[in-house]
């Protein structure tokens, strides 16, 4: 007979404590301990909790043969780029994102396009009829994809044994529960135990497993932090649902780089890959040139693309000037306004400043600073910037233009899209010069020098 007791688990790291404490002894976070019910069977030893095979023996590093990991090529090239070339056999991948962002759609339209491999899709949130309707909307139906609507982990493994899939998708890990654990699905102990058993299955069978995970209000993967340590790859699917664009980025990747991103557009028939995001993020076919608009080159990982920075500066209608920002760090905008006030002698303290990154993107690249200050001053003077001009550079507190990372890729991207002039920090190219590109390169070292070129 099982004896029931309660214990406290940390939501962040999974630390177990027999009593409640305000600060977790494991990770030091405050107010993360939650109470859960656990059971211990009398007269029986604890279940096997090892992640891998317990019969493994130590080997000398020189005796281990290094083989290239076999990969499963996914139909989406953007997904393959983020994964580092495809899914590695026996890997455990976690895909997280906000509700309704398109996680299930991304996975479903990829696995329905794979031929010659038996795939098992475990759904703990949707019925088989709902998944069939979604597959019909995407326009793809495959005979090699099997749907199982189940949340009991023991029953899931029984069906895995019968189907013997070449790929396994679990949507989502927070809905799966193990009967050996008394706590509710989604709790710390349930998520940790289910993920550990799925990892053991992936490593022993060589079948790649994809887990779908929820995120909390802070944007992190819901559940214990140990979940992200268990898996091999953590992918984040993000974007504003009011806009069409979605970004897929790797937070952790044991088999590739974490600097690659994939860009998708939400369409009526699912997600569409965006091959050239720069052309879609820039306003096309304007009838007349307008002030307050500057084009900057930003980097997401190692992928450059051009974004449109829109600014509006007007006299404050109320006593306190407003600072409204969309897609950019508001504290950084305040710093740039202080630099313009102190170093460039522009009086903006009594002006309302509104800043927007077109396309609904959230940009954290400091090299967009030059485009931000140019757009602000263009709106302040109500003067249109010169056409076909793009810029990349960070603005320092003394008003200097600091170097930007991977400037050669930024210049090449601007040249590919037909821009005629690019403003970059002085000495940033380091050996490469005007002769290496077919675009006019203007090097500036100060903010006031940039303004003299733009508003001479």
N, C-alpha and C positions, 0 to 999 in steps of 0.2 A: 504494500500500500504506500502511495506517495504522500509525503509530508509537505504541506504547503507553508511557505514563508514569504516574506516580503524583503526586498532589497532595494537599494537606491543606485541608479545608474546615471552617469554623466552623459548628457545629450551631445556633448562636443567630442569627447574622446572615448566614451564607453566605460570609464572607470567604475568599478562596483564597490559599494560601501554598505556595511550592515546598518548604518544609521545616516540620517540626513546631515549634511554639512553645507555651510553657505558657500565655501570655496572648494572646488574640486582639487583633491590632492594630486591628481594625475596631470592635469593641464593648467591648473591655476585659474580657470574661468569661474566667475561668480554666478550663482543662482542657476546652475545647469543640472542639478541633481533632481531626478524624477523617480517616484516610487513605482515599482513593478512587482508583480506576483511571480514567484519562481517556485518550482517543486523539486524535491529531492527524493528519489525512490529509495526506500529502506532496503538494506542488504544488497544493493547493486552498486557497482563502481560507476564513476562519472563517465559520461559518453565521451567518445574520442573527439577531441577538439582540434587536433592537428590539421593544418590546411593541406598538407601534401602527404605523400606516402611515408608511413613511419618506417618502412623497410629500407629507406635510402641510407647509403654508406658514404663516408667522406672519400673524396677523390682528390688527387694532386691536381693543381690547376694546369700543369703542363700536360697531364694525361687526358684532359678533356678536349674533345674534338669540337672546334668551333664551326658550326654549320649555319648557313643562312636560313633564317626563319621562313618557312613557307607561308605565303599570304593568299588570302581569298580576295580576288579583285572585285570590288563593288561596282555596280553600274554607274554610280555618281562619281565623276572625276573630282568634284569638290570634296566629297567625303574621303576619297582615296588620298587626296593631297593632305588633308588634316590628319589622317591616320598614319601617314608616312609611307603610303604605297599599297594599302589594303589591310584587311583584318588578318592578324597573325593567328595561325592555328594554335588552339589551346589557350587563347588569351581571354581575359575578362574585361569587357568595356562597359563603362557607365556613361549614359547619356542623360544629362540633366537640363532642365529648362522650366520656364513658367507654364502654368496650365494654359492650353490652347495655343501655344506658340508653334506647334507643328512637329513635335517629337515623334509621335506615332505615325504621322503621315510620311515623314522622312524615312523611317525604317520600313514602313509597309511598301512604299513605292520602290524601294531598293530591293527588298527581298522578293517582290513579285516579278522583278526583271531578271533575277538570277535563274539560269537554266542548268539542268543537270545535277543539281544539289537538292537534297531533301532538307526542308527547313521547317522547324516547329516554332510556332508563335504562341507563347503563353500569355493570355490576357486575363488580368485580374480586375479590370475596370470596365470593359466593354463586353457585350454579348457577341456571339458569332454572327448574328444578323447585322449588328452595327458595323462590324468589320467588313462584312460582305458588301454593305452599302458604300462604305468608304472605298473599298477596292473597285467597285463599279464606277464611282465618281472619278477615281484616278485613271480608270480605263485599262486596268491590267488585272488579269486573272491567271493564276498559274496552278497547274495540277500538282506541283511538287511542294506547295506550301500547305501546311496543316495547321489548323487553329484549335487551340485547347483553352477553354474558359474554366480555369481552376485556380484556387489559391492555396490548397493544401500541398505542402512541399513533398510529402511522401507519395501522394497520388501523382504528382507531376513527375517524379522520378520513375514511377511505375510506367507511365505513358512514354517517357523518354526511352526506357528500355524496349518497349514495343515498337516504337517508330524508328529508333536509331538514326536521329537526324545528323546532318552534316553541319548545321548551324542552329543555334538556339537563341530566341529572343524572349525576354521576360519583361512584361509591361503591366505593372511596375513592381519594383522590389519592395516597396512599402506595403503592397497589398498581399504579399506572400507570407505565410506563417508556417511554422513547424509545430506539429502536435507535441513535441517533447518540451516546448517552452510554454509556460502557462500565460504569459503576458499577451496583450492584444497585438494584432498585426500593425506594423509600423513603429513599434516600440524599439528601444535601443537593443535589447537582447534578441528580439525577433529578426531585425534587420541584420545584425551582426552574424547570427547563426545561419540564416538563409544564404547570405552572401558567402560565408565560409564554405558551406556545403556545395554551392554552385561553383566556387573556385576550385574545390577539390575535384569536382566532376570534370571541369574544363581541362585541368592539368593532366588528369589521368587518362582522359579519352581523346585529347587533342582537338576537341570540338570548340570553336569560338563561341563565346556566350556574350550577348549584349543585354545589359540591364538598363531599364528606363527608371530614372529617379526623380522625385519631386524636389523642389527647392523651397526654402523658407523665405520669410519676408525680407531677409537681408541679402538674398540672392545666392546663398550657399546651398549645397546639397543637403536635403533634409536627412535627419538621422545622425548617428554617431560619426565623428570624423574618421574613425577607424575604417569606415566603408570606403573612403577615398584611398586609404593606404592599402587595402586589400586588393583592389582592382589594378589592372595593368594600365588602363587608359581612362581618363576622365574627359569627356567632351561636354562643352557647354553650348546650348542652342539658345540664342538670345536675340532680342529685337523688340521694337515697339509694335504692339498689335495694331495700332492705328495706322501704321505704314506697311508697305509691302515687303520690305527687305528683312532678311534674317541672316545672322552671322553665326557660323559654326566654328568654334575655336577649341583647341586642346589645352586644358589646364595641366594635365599630366599625361605623359606618353613614354612608356618604357621602350618602345620600338621605333621612335621617330622624334622629330622636332616638335616643340610646342609653339613655334613661332609662325606656323602656317594657319591661315583661316580660309573658310569656305563661305561664299556669299550666295544666298538663294533669294528668289522672289516668289511670294505667295500668289498663286494663280488659282483660277476656278478648278483646274484639274490637278491640283497638288502643287508641289514646289518645283520651280524652274531654276536651273543653274544660271548664275550671272557670270558670263565669261569675261566681260570687260566692264567692271563696275564704274570706272571713271566716266564713261559716256552716259551712264544712267543717272549718276549723281550730280551732273551739271545740267542747268536749265538750257534747253535748246530753243532756237528760233525765237529769240526775243524781238519784238517789233521795234523797241527802242532801248538804248543803253540807259541804265539806271544807276544812281549813286548808292553807296553803301554795300556794294557787292565785290568781293575779292575771291580769287581762286587760290587755294593752297594745296600743296602735295603732302599727304599724310601717309603713314606706314601703319599697317596692321600686321604685326609680325615682320615678315620679309616681303610682304606684298604691298607695293605702292599703288595708291589711287588718288585721284583729284577730287576734292570736295568744294562745294560752294559755301562761303561764309557770308552771311547776311547780317548787316548791322543797321540799327535805326537810332539816331541820336536826336533828341528834341528837348526843348526847354521844359523844365519840371513844372507840371501843372499844380503840384501840391508842394508842401514845404520840404518834404524829404524826397530826394531824387530816387527813382526806381532803378534797380539793376536786375533785369530778367534774362535768364540764359536757358537755352534749349540745346542739348547735345554737347555742351562744353562745361568745364569746371568753373563755377561761379567765383570761387576764391582766386583762381588764376586770372579771371577777367578783372577782378578788383585790383590785383597786383599790376596788371598791364595798364589800367586806367591811372594808377598812382605813378607809374613810370612816365606816362604821357604828361601828367600834370607837373612832375618834378623835373624831369630831364629834358622834355621837349617843349615845355612852357605852354601847353595847351590847357585851357581852362574848361574842365569837364565836371567840376564838382557840383554844379547846379544844373546838370543836364541828365535827363533820363536816357539810359543806354539799354537797348534790347539787342540780344545776340542770338542767332539761330544758325545751326548747321543743317543745311538742306538735306532732305532725304531721310530724316529721322535717325541718323547715326549719332552715336556717342563717341566723341573723339577725345583721347587723352594724350595725343602726341604733342610734346612741347614745340615741335617744329612748325606747328600751325600758328604760332604767336604772331609771326610777321603778317600773315593774311588777316588775322583778327584786328591788329592795330591799323592796317591799311583800310579795312572795311569801316572801322569806326571813324577814322579821319575823313574818309570819302563821304560818309553820311553827314558828318559835322560840317564840312565845307559845302556839301551838296554838289560835289564835283565827281563826275564819272571817272573811274580809273581807266588808263589806256587799254585798248582792246588786246586780246590774245596775250595777256600777261599773267604769269603764275609766280608764286613765291613759296619759299621754304626756309625757315630759320627760327631759332629760339631767341626770345628777347630777355636780356638779363636785367637786373635791378638798376644797373648804372646806365641803362639805355643802349648797351652794346648788343649786336647781333651775334649770337653764339652759334657754333657749328651744329649741324644736323646729321644724324646717323644715316648711313647708306645714301649719301647725296647723289652718287652716280646713278642709282636706280630711280631716284626722284626726277633727275634731269631727263633720263631716257624715257620715263613715262610721259612727261610733259611734251617731249619732242614727238612721241608716237601719236599723241592726240592733236598735233598740229599747232601748238602754241609757239609764238614767235620769240618771246622773251621770258627768262626766268631770273628772279632775284634770289641769290643765295648768300650765305655768310662769306666774308672775305677769307681766302685761303682754305676753304672747305674741301676743294677738289683734290688737293695734295698730289700734284704731279699731272693729273688729267687736266686738260684745258679746253679752250674753245674749239681747237682743231679736232677733238674727239667727238664732238656733237655738232649737229646741224641747227642748233637753236642758239640764239643770242643769250649769253650768260653775263649778268651784271652782278658784281660782287660788292656788297655793302658791309660796313662795319658798325654803323650807328643808326639809330632810329631816325634822327633828323636827316641823315644822308639818304635814307630810303624815301623820305617825304620830298626831298628836293628832286629826286628822279621822277616820282609819281606826279607831283603837283607843281612842277617848275613853271 
